[in-house]
Amino acid sequence: MIGLDHYLVLAAALFCIGFVGAVVKRNAIAVLMGVELMLNAVNLNLVAFDRFGVHVVPLGQSFAVFIIAVAAAEVAVALAIILTLYRRRSNTRVDDLDMLKW
């Protein structure tokens, strides 16, 4: 039987992989994928706690849907910024994003 601890270990592993991908990678698309992986790990935690908790209203699933909607908006804005920077600089390295400082 798969219990809550199995879901938590899987979510922790996904979060760690996403965190390492967001911190180590230099490509903006790879950093964005790492952030999305971390958000999916949080969604997995919310749904797992919602499934194994004792409650009347499924709040974990509601929060997960809200996080998915916010993540979709975040991806749309981030991809627009990345495409604009790629058109101006011809690369998507995070180290070269100093034009947003001023």
N, C-alpha and C positions, 0 to 999 in steps of 0.2 A: 504494500500500500504506500502510495506517495503521500507524504505528509507536508506540513508547513515548512519544516527545516530543509527539505529538498528544494522547494521553491526559493527559499531565502539564499541557499548556497548558490543556486543557478543565477539568481539576480545579483548576488555579490560578485560572482565571476564575470557576468556581463558588464557590471559597473566598472570593475577593475580593468577589463579589456578596453572599454570605452575611454576611461580616464587616461590610460597609458597611450592610447591612440590619439587623444586630444592634446596631450602634453608633448609627446615625442615627435609627432609628424610635423613636417614643415609645409606641406601642401594644405591649402585652405579647405579643399574639398574633403580631405582625409580628417582634418580637425572637425569639420561639420559632421562627418559620419560618426566620429567618436562621441560627440555631444548627443547625437541622436541615439546611439547605443546606450548611453547613460540614462537618457529619458525613458527608453524602453525598459531598462532594469528597474527604474522607479515604478513604472506602470505594472510590471510583473509583481513587485512587492505590494502595491496597492490592491491588486486583484486577488493575490494570495491571502492577504490579511482579511479582505472582504469575504472570501470564500470560507475561511476557517474560523471567522469570528461569529459571535452571537449578537445579532442585531436585527432590526426590523427593516430599515431602509438600506439599500445597497449603495453606500456612499463611495466605497473604493472604486467601483466600476464607473460611477459618475465622474469622480476625479480623474480616472484614467482617460475617459473620453475627452474631458476638458484639456488634459495635458497633450493628448494627440492633436487636438485642434490648435493649441498654442504652438506645438512643435511644427505643424504644417505652415503656420504663418511665419514662424522663425526661419524655416527653410526657404520660403519664398523670398523673404527680405535678404537673407544671407546670400542666396544664389544670385540675386540681382546685384548686390554689392560686389560679389566675386567676379561676375561677368563684366561689370564696368571696369574693375581693376585690371582684369585680363586684357580688355581692349586697350587700355592706356599703357600698361606695362609689359604685356605679352608673357606674363608668368603669374602663378597663383601662390607664390611662396609667402608664408606668413611673415618672414623676416623683412620683406620688402614693402610692407604695408605702412610705411611712414608718411604717406601722403594724407592720411586721415588725422594727423596730429594737430595741424593748425586749425 
